[in-house]
């Protein structure tokens, strides 16, 4: 019987729960979709456990009604400016040089890579092996079975603030669901949108959420850099609200239906195509506004976002080496001509990424808004595939609390 997979994407504006199964053709069949407005979250961070749990529970109930499946555990996204990363190096002596490198040797090398000093308030979420070296021979993807005396690993370590992570976990658990694993949002989106060729050549994934923008750079087949920018789609909406003096709901609608990240040349005076009738802050009243002014407001914030993306690009030390360019996703990627603006400013190929190759209840999912939700399902498949047939040496197995299960990076990321 096909295994049922559940994903819960907890965002600033929405909580999305997906229930899916993998069919014999390798396609994800969506059995249930539950979307509910977020509550108790600000910029991806839980600020009220009760409200967040209520929103998560509402999303879960809707997905359960459609799928007929009782949800007990799920893969859950984690986002927010508290997410950070760095690359680390680990080296160990192979225990039995006369024989092949064992999973235990690989485990110890990865453990050595994560033995880094962290502030007391931070937790390791993932340790992702990128590349190995055996006796100085570099560029090895899978050292298992090789002979050698010295094993080294370059690993990507993703961390988060302990209290922020714990509050998210408590919110999900209060909604009656256990956590299979917490997955940083850009890594989840990458599973849904990026091909192995993209990751091998070098690509930057930019997931524009409501409160923040998550960035992940992939190279040589694995993640090289992750970061979070404290600007998202809500900043554009707030700019429109304050400058045009219109309600936030109206500003959001204007942004998506009439707005553009490129304002273009100023229109002729009294150009009828430039006139918009919009709501005022007084209920029932209307006012006239310039579409060019609307787009100029949007362009100013979009240019700031592009500059911040460029700064992350430079900070990664991978500048000039992304032939696959930039993939934009998330709700903010729906902004008209944003891809054109970023291409003009950064000079890299830019495309909009959205989930594909889904069957079942997919009417609403073929959108950048749901990239992280669908990506969590793909992530779970990768985890299950890597877990099957591999069992670490007993002394290196990770056991214990739910938090330790969430950080069960070892069995998930070990290459085969």
N, C-alpha and C positions, 0 to 999 in steps of 0.2 A: 504494500500500500504506500503511495507517495507520502513523503513527509510534509507536514504542514509547517510553513514558516510565517512568523509574524514580525512586522517591523513597526516601530513607533517613532516618528520624527517629531520631536518637540521643538517648535519654533516660537518666535516672538509673536507672530500673528495667528498661527494655526497649529493644531496638533493633528497629524495624519497617521492613522493606523491602517496597515495593509495586511491582509491574510492571503497567502499564496501557496501554490504547490508547483513542483517541477514536473512537467510531463515527460513522456518517453522521448520526445524530440529535443529535450533540453530547453524548452520554453517555460517561462514563468507564467502560470495561469493565475490571474488575480481572482480570488473567491469573494473577497470583501474589502470594501473601502469605507473608512470612517473619518470624516473631517469635522473638527469642531474648533471654534474660535479659542485662541489661547487666553488664559487668565493667569495672573500671578507670575508672569515672566516679564523681564525687561532686558532687552538686548541678549536674549538667549539664556539669561540667568534667572533662576527661581528666586522670587522675592516674597512669595506666599505659598507655602507648601499645600495648604488646604485648597486654595484656588487652583493651583496648578494640577493637583490631584483630581479635582472636579472636572477640569477641562480634558485631562487625559482619559478619565473614566467615561466621559461623554463620547469621545472619539472611539474608544474601545467598544462601547455598547453598540454604536452604529455599525462598526465592522462585524461584530458578532451577529447582529440581526441579518445582515446580508449574506454572510458566509455560513451561518448555522454552526460555527465552530466556537467552542468555549476557549478563550485565550487564557493561558496560564503563564507563559513566559514570552519574551520578545527581545529582539535586538533594538537598541534605543540609541538615537543620535544625541550627541553632546556638542554644544557650540558655545560661543561667547568669547569675549576678549581675553578671558583667563587662559585659554588654550595657547600653549607655546611648544616649541620643539628645538632640538639641537641634535647634531650628529656626534656619535661617540665611537671610540675604538676599543675593542677588547682583544686580549691575546692570552692564550693558555698553551701549556705543553700537552701534547697528545699523550693520553695515559699509557697506551700500549703501542709504542712506535713500530714494533715489528708487525703490527696488524693494521687493519683499516680504521679510519676515523669513524667513531660511533656516534649515535645520537647524544650520548652523554657528553662527549667532547664538545659537540656543537652547543649543547645546553650551557656548559660551563663558559664557553667563549661569549655567548650572549649575556650570561650573568655578569661576566667581567665588564662587558660594554655598558651595562646599566649601573655599575658601581660608581656612580657620580654623585657629587655633593649637591643636594637639592635643599632649598629653603624648607623649613619645617612645615609650611602650610601647603606644599605642593605634593602631588601624587603622580606616579608614572601611570599613564593610561595604556600606552603601547610601546613596545620595543620591537622595531621592525628591521630584521637583518637585510642589508642591501647587497653586500658583496663580501666574499671571503678571500683569504690568502692562505696558502699552504706552503710552508718553508720558503716564503718570499715570492712564490708564484701567485700573481694577482689576477683579478678578474674571474674568480671561480664562483659560480652561482650555487652549486650544490657540492659540498665537500664530502658527503657521506660515501664511505667505501674507498676513499683515496688513502694512500699511504703518506705519512709525514710525521714530523716531530713537533712542529709548531703551527698552531691554527690561530688565525686572526680574523676578525669580523668588523666591518663597518656597519653601524646600526643607526637607525633614525629613532630618536626617543621623543615621544609626545607626552606632555605633562599637562596637568590642570590643577586648579586650586582645590584642595581637599574638601573644604566646606561646600564649595559650589557643586562639586561632583556628588558629595553625600546628599545634599538637598535635592538634587535631581533624582537620585536613586530613591530617596524616601518618598518623593512625590509619586513616582511610578509604582512603588510597592504599596503605597497607601491606596492607589487605584486598584489594587488586587492583582498585580502582575509582577512576576519575578523577572530578573534581567539576565538574559543570556550573555550579553556583552554591550558595553558602551562603545560607540564608534564616533570619532570626530566627524563632523558633517562633511568637510571637503573630501575626506577619504572615502566616505560612503558614496558621495556624488561621483567620485572618480571611478568607482566600480561600475556604475550604471552608464557612464558616458564615454570613457576613454578606451580605446583599443590597445592591445599589447604593442602595436606599432607606435601609437602615440607615446606611450610610456617609455618605450625603448629610445625613441629619437629625442625626446625632450618636449614637455608640454606644461603649460601653466593652467590650472583649473581655478576659476574665480567664481565662487558661489555667493551671489549677492542676496543676502537676506534682508529682513526688514530693519533690524537693529545693527547688524554687523555684516561684514563681507569676509568670508573665509577664503584663504588662498592655499593651494598646494601645488608644488612643483615636482613633477615626476621625471626621472631620467634613468637610463640603463635598466628600465623595467620596474623600478620601485620608486617610492616617494623619497624625495631628496630634501624637501623643505615644506614646512607648514607654518602658517601665520594667520592672524586675524586683524582686520582693519576696522576701526571704530566708526565706520560710516556705512549706512545701508539705505534701503529704499525709503524708510520712514523719514530720513533726513531731507530727501527731496520733497516729500509730501508736506513736512513741517515748514519748509521754506515757502512753498506755495501758500500754505495757510496763513502765515504771518505777513507776507508781502501783499498778497491779493485780498487779505481779510475775508477769507471764506472758510466754512467749516471743514474739518479734516476729511470727512467722508466725501465732500464735494471736491476737495483738493486731490484726493486719491483718484477719483473718477476722471478729473481733468488730466491728471498726469498720464493715465493709461489710454484715454480716448482721444485727447487733443494734443498731448505733449510730444516733444522730441528732444533728444540730447543735442541736436544741432539746430540752433535758432535760424541760421541763414541771414540774408540781408534784410534790413528793416523794410517794411512794406510802405507803399504809397499812403499818404494821408487819407484817412477815411476809407481805406480799403475794406469793402464789406466782408471779404474772406478772412480778415484779421480780427473781426469782432466776435466776441464770445459773450453770452449771457450766463452769468454765474450767480450762485447764491451768496448772500451776505451773512454776516454773523447774527443778524436779526432774522428770526424765523419768518419765512414767507416773503422776504424782500429779495429783489434781484438787482444786479448791477452789471454794467458792461466792462469788459476787460479785453486787453489785447492778447491775441494768441502769440504774437511775437514776444511780448513781455513774459508770458507763461514759459515759452521755450527758452528764453534767455535765463530765467531763474533756474530751470532744469539744467541747462548747459553749464552754468557756473558750478553747480554741485557735481555734475558728471565729470567735469574737468578735474575737480579736486579728487574725486575717486580715482580717475586715471593716473593722476600724479602719485597717489598713495600706493596704487598697484605697482607703479614703476619703482617706488622706493622699496617695496617688498622684493621685487625682482632683483634690484641691486643688492639688497641685504642678503639674498640667498647665495651670492657668489657664483651664480650660474648665468649671469648676464651674457647675452649674445649667443647662447647655446640652446635655443628653444625652436628648432626648425618646425615643430608641429604647432607652434604659436600658442594662442590663448583660447580657451573654451569658457564662454560665459554661461552661467546657469543660475538658478534661483529666481525668485519672484522679480528681483530687480532687473534681470536680463530681458524682461518683457518690454522695457522702455525703448520706444522707437529710436532707431539710429544710434543706439549706444555702442553697438559693435563698430560702426563707422567712425565714431569719435575716438574710441580707444585705438583703432588701427591707425588713424591719422596722427595721434599723439605718441604712440609707442613704436609704430613701424613694424609690428608683428602681425602675422595672419590671425584673424579673429573670427570665431564662429559661435553660434548659439547652440548649446547642447541641451537635448531633452531625451527622456527615456524612449526606447523603441523595443521592438521584438517582444512585446507583451501580448498576451491573449486573455480572454475573460472580460472582467468588468474594467475596461481600460478607457472608457469614454473621456474621463477627466484627467487621466494620468499622462497623456502625451503632451506635457508642458514642462518648461523649466522649473516650475513651482514644485514639482514632485520628484526632482532628480535625487535628492537625498533619501526620500522615502523608498523609492525603487532601488536605489543603491544599497540600502540596508539589506534588502532581500538578496541581492547579488553577493554582498559581503558574507552573508550567512552560508550561501552555497560554497563559497571559497573556503570558509572555515570548516564546513562539514567535509569537503573533499580532502583537505589537508589533514584533518583529524583521523580519517579512515585509514587503517593500515599502519599507523605510526603511534607507538606508545613509548614515551621517554623512559629511560632507566628509572627504576622505582625511586631512587634517592633524589631524583630531580623533578619528580612530578609536582605540579602545583595543586594544592588542596586548600580547603578551609572555608573561609567566609564567602558570602556573596561578592564582596568587594574583590577578593582574590580571584574569584571566577571571572569577574569583569576584566581583570587585568591578566587574563590567561593568555598572554601574547605568545608564549613559547610554542604551544602546540598548534597555534593558528598560523604563525608566520614561518615556521621552519620549512624551507624549500624542499621539494621532492625531486 
